[in-house]
Amino acid sequence: MSDRALARGVERGDRDAVAALTARCLPQIIGLATRTLRDRAEAEDVAQETFLKVWRKIAQYQPERAKLETWVARIALNLCYDRLRRRGEVLMDDDAPEPADPAVNADSAVVAGDMADRVRAAVAALAPRQRAALELCHFQELGNIEAAAVMEISVEALESLLARGRRALKASLARDHEDLLAGLTAGHGGER
């Protein structure tokens, strides 16, 4: 179903269209909100708020300006930003635990956890818009055009945010470079 047809169906209250839009967008919204807010329950609240806002504003959607998923993601990201502003913080990392891999020994698990903590801390230290750009492009796997639309900036501005964010991460993690490499080497049986 095209974005325009789906939006019109939602606007009319068509249950199938509502279900299709929810199925299409809910996983992305939950992922985006969980990484942004670092709280699964709050992410689920944002998802509910997002869909309520979508139902109220669906008539304003313009398919020629953005894909429907991009429009919905922008609403979700704005709601996340609102919550972060109310809390007085801006975070973009994910504290959700990774499933345990029984093949990984305890030392490798400690090293991997330490590396993940260092990366999370480096990401958390980035400027909010750089974190958002990295979140959309790397975690949500949006293309630059879609991510720029979600952030309501030009593709060039997005690319600049990504470049500055990557440089800042590289600089932040450079001091841990040897530890990270040693951890990777130990965690993979000495292979690179």
Backbone torsions as a table, in degrees:
resi	resn	phi	psi	omega
1	MET	NA	134.2	-179.8
2	SER	-68.5	159.2	178.6
3	ASP	-59.0	-42.5	-178.8
4	ARG	-62.7	-45.9	-179.4
5	ALA	-65.3	-40.6	179.5
6	LEU	-64.6	-44.8	179.4
7	ALA	-62.0	-41.4	179.8
8	ARG	-67.1	-37.0	176.3
9	GLY	-63.1	-43.1	177.6
10	VAL	-63.6	-41.8	179.7
11	GLU	-60.3	-37.1	178.8
12	ARG	-78.3	-10.3	-178.4
13	GLY	85.6	18.1	178.6
14	ASP	-65.1	118.3	-176.9
15	ARG	-59.6	-38.8	179.5
16	ASP	-64.9	-39.4	178.4
17	ALA	-67.2	-41.2	178.3
18	VAL	-62.5	-44.7	179.1
19	ALA	-64.1	-40.0	180.0
20	ALA	-65.8	-43.6	179.0
21	LEU	-64.4	-42.2	179.3
22	THR	-62.5	-47.0	179.7
23	ALA	-62.3	-36.5	-177.7
24	ARG	-72.2	-36.9	-170.1
25	CYS	-107.7	-23.6	-172.9
26	LEU	-58.6	-47.3	-179.5
27	PRO	-59.0	-40.7	179.7
28	GLN	-64.8	-42.7	-178.6
29	ILE	-65.3	-45.4	179.8
30	ILE	-61.4	-44.9	179.4
31	GLY	-62.3	-47.8	179.7
32	LEU	-60.6	-48.4	-177.2
33	ALA	-68.6	-37.3	179.0
34	THR	-64.4	-45.0	179.7
35	ARG	-68.4	-35.5	-178.0
36	THR	-73.4	-44.5	-173.2
37	LEU	-96.2	-16.0	179.9
38	ARG	62.5	30.6	-178.0
39	ASP	-153.1	113.2	-175.5
40	ARG	-62.3	-42.6	-178.7
41	ALA	-63.9	-42.1	178.3
42	GLU	-66.7	-35.2	177.1
43	ALA	-62.8	-40.5	178.2
44	GLU	-65.6	-37.1	175.3
45	ASP	-62.3	-42.7	178.8
46	VAL	-62.4	-40.3	178.9
47	ALA	-60.3	-44.3	178.0
48	GLN	-62.5	-46.1	178.6
49	GLU	-60.7	-39.5	-179.4
50	THR	-60.1	-50.0	-177.9
51	PHE	-67.2	-34.6	175.2
52	LEU	-62.0	-42.9	179.0
53	LYS	-66.9	-39.7	177.8
54	VAL	-60.0	-46.4	-178.3
55	TRP	-60.4	-39.5	-178.6
56	ARG	-73.1	-30.9	-172.1
57	LYS	-111.5	7.3	-174.6
58	ILE	-58.0	-29.7	179.2
59	ALA	-65.8	-20.6	-179.8
60	GLN	-84.8	-11.8	-178.6
61	TYR	-63.7	134.1	-179.9
62	GLN	-120.7	101.9	-175.7
63	PRO	-59.6	-24.9	-179.6
64	GLU	-74.9	-15.0	-178.8
65	ARG	-95.5	-29.7	-177.5
66	ALA	-164.7	155.3	172.8
67	LYS	-65.9	153.0	-178.7
68	LEU	-59.7	-42.3	179.1
69	GLU	-62.3	-35.8	178.4
70	THR	-66.4	-43.6	178.9
71	TRP	-61.8	-45.0	-179.9
72	VAL	-66.5	-41.8	179.1
73	ALA	-62.3	-36.6	178.4
74	ARG	-63.4	-41.9	177.9
75	ILE	-60.4	-46.1	-179.6
76	ALA	-62.5	-44.9	-179.5
77	LEU	-62.7	-40.8	176.8
78	ASN	-61.8	-40.9	178.0
79	LEU	-64.9	-38.3	175.9
80	CYS	-62.8	-46.6	179.3
81	TYR	-59.4	-41.5	178.1
82	ASP	-58.6	-45.4	179.8
83	ARG	-64.4	-41.9	179.7
84	LEU	-64.3	-40.5	178.0
85	ARG	-62.7	-42.2	178.6
86	ARG	-62.9	-34.0	178.8
87	ARG	-82.2	-14.6	-178.9
88	GLY	76.4	26.2	179.6
89	GLU	-144.6	159.5	176.2
90	VAL	-137.4	112.8	-178.9
91	LEU	-130.6	147.2	-179.5
92	MET	-132.1	10.1	-177.5
93	ASP	-96.3	173.1	-173.1
94	ASP	-117.2	116.3	177.9
95	ASP	-92.2	1.5	179.3
96	ALA	-63.1	128.7	-177.6
97	PRO	-68.7	145.2	175.9
98	GLU	-79.9	148.4	176.6
99	PRO	-62.7	142.2	-178.6
100	ALA	-69.7	138.6	176.0
101	ASP	-103.3	112.0	-176.1
102	PRO	-63.1	-18.2	-178.4
103	ALA	-80.0	-13.7	-177.1
104	VAL	-86.9	129.2	179.0
105	ASN	-78.1	170.8	-174.6
106	ALA	-62.3	-41.5	179.7
107	ASP	-62.7	-43.6	179.1
108	SER	-63.9	-37.3	179.3
109	ALA	-65.0	-40.8	178.5
110	VAL	-64.6	-45.7	179.6
111	VAL	-62.7	-45.3	-179.7
112	ALA	-63.0	-41.2	177.8
113	GLY	-63.9	-40.5	178.3
114	ASP	-64.5	-43.6	178.6
115	MET	-62.7	-44.3	-179.9
116	ALA	-62.2	-40.9	177.9
117	ASP	-62.0	-41.5	179.6
118	ARG	-64.6	-43.0	179.4
119	VAL	-66.3	-44.2	178.0
120	ARG	-58.7	-43.6	179.3
121	ALA	-63.5	-40.5	179.1
122	ALA	-65.7	-41.1	178.0
123	VAL	-66.0	-42.2	-179.3
124	ALA	-62.6	-27.4	-178.7
125	ALA	-80.4	-11.0	179.4
126	LEU	-68.3	158.5	173.1
127	ALA	-62.7	146.1	-174.6
128	PRO	-53.6	-41.7	-178.0
129	ARG	-72.0	-31.3	175.1
130	GLN	-66.8	-42.5	177.3
131	ARG	-60.9	-43.7	-179.5
132	ALA	-62.3	-43.4	179.6
133	ALA	-61.6	-46.3	178.0
134	LEU	-63.3	-41.3	178.6
135	GLU	-58.6	-49.3	-176.5
136	LEU	-67.7	-41.4	-176.0
137	CYS	-81.2	-36.9	-174.1
138	HIS	-98.6	-43.2	-178.6
139	PHE	-86.2	-41.3	179.8
140	GLN	-87.5	-11.2	177.2
141	GLU	58.1	35.8	174.4
142	LEU	-80.8	150.5	172.5
143	GLY	-73.2	165.4	-178.1
144	ASN	-59.6	-38.3	-179.1
145	ILE	-64.8	-46.1	179.6
146	GLU	-66.0	-44.1	-179.6
147	ALA	-62.5	-40.7	177.8
148	ALA	-62.7	-39.3	178.4
149	ALA	-64.8	-41.9	178.7
150	VAL	-61.3	-41.5	-178.2
151	MET	-83.1	-6.3	-179.4
152	GLU	58.6	47.3	176.7
153	ILE	-135.2	170.6	178.1
154	SER	-75.2	161.2	176.8
155	VAL	-61.8	-38.3	179.2
156	GLU	-62.9	-41.4	178.5
157	ALA	-65.1	-39.5	177.3
158	LEU	-62.1	-47.3	-179.8
159	GLU	-60.6	-36.8	176.6
160	SER	-65.4	-44.1	177.2
161	LEU	-60.6	-43.5	178.9
162	LEU	-62.1	-45.7	-178.8
163	ALA	-63.4	-45.4	179.5
164	ARG	-65.6	-39.1	178.2
165	GLY	-63.9	-43.8	179.1
166	ARG	-65.0	-41.0	177.8
167	ARG	-62.9	-42.9	179.7
168	ALA	-64.3	-40.8	176.8
169	LEU	-63.0	-44.4	-179.7
170	LYS	-60.4	-45.0	179.9
171	ALA	-65.1	-42.5	-179.5
172	SER	-64.2	-39.5	-176.9
173	LEU	-88.3	-9.0	-177.4
174	ALA	-60.1	-38.4	-178.6
175	ARG	-67.5	-22.0	179.0
176	ASP	-98.2	7.0	-172.8
177	HIS	-52.9	-52.9	-177.0
178	GLU	-63.4	-42.0	178.2
179	ASP	-62.4	-42.4	180.0
180	LEU	-64.3	-44.4	179.1
181	LEU	-64.3	-42.6	178.5
182	ALA	-62.1	-40.0	178.7
183	GLY	-66.2	-40.6	178.1
184	LEU	-65.3	-42.9	-179.8
185	THR	-63.4	-45.4	179.4
186	ALA	-65.1	-37.3	-177.8
187	GLY	-74.1	-14.0	-178.2
188	HIS	-121.3	30.3	175.7
189	GLY	63.7	29.7	177.5
190	GLY	86.8	-1.7	-179.6
191	GLU	-90.2	152.4	175.0
192	ARG	-116.9	NA	NA
